[in-house]
Amino acid sequence: MTAKKPFSEWDQSRKEKHISYDQQHFSVLGCKLPRETADAFRVYCKAQGKTVSGTLSEFVKACLSENGD
């Protein structure tokens, strides 16, 4: 089995298709936080063995499932 190439090694056509798919199917949510709060959250996530993005994504899904959405 061959290992997957990192995104930086993809050919240009494959990168463009991937970016196009993401633009059509995903949205980025963001919020402004004091730097010390953001840094503390990054430390928290790392201690949990998770990424900031993954942790926030789980939270959003949990909020929506609580409300039956």
N, C-alpha and C positions, 0 to 999 in steps of 0.2 A: 504494500500500500504506500502510495506517495504522500508525502506531507503537503499540506496546503501551502501555497505561496502567500507571503504577507501581501497586504493590499498594495504596498509600495512597489512590488514586483509584477503586478498585474499588467497586462497589455492595455493600451489606451482604450480600445473598444470595450473591453470588459469593465474598466473603471467607469466609463460613461454610462453603460447599461445599469450598473449598480447604483450610481448616483441618481439616475433618472427614476429607477424603481423607488428608492428612498424618498425622493421628492414627491412622488405620487402617493405613497402609502404611509408616510410617517410625518409627525409634527414634533417640533422641539418646544418644550415648556421651560420657562425659566423664571427665576425670581431674584430679586436683589436682596442680599443679606449683608450685615456687617462682616468685614473680613474675618474677625476673630470667631464669629459664629460659623461661617463657612469652613474655616480651618478646623474647628472643633468637630464639625460634622464629618469632614474628610477622615479625621483621626478615628472617629467612632466607626465609620464604615469599614475602614481598613482593619480595625480590631475585630470586626464581625466577619472578616474575610469576604467582604462584598465591595462592589463599586458604588460610587455615589449614584450613578445613573440607574444601576440595578435596584438599589434601595428605594430611590424615589419612584421608580416604575412599579415596584411591588406595593408601595404605599398607595399610589393612584388606583391600582387594580383592586386593592382591599377596600378603599373608600367606595368605589363604584359597586362592588359586590355587596357591601352592607346595605346599599340603597336599592338593590335589585336592578341596577342599570346594566 
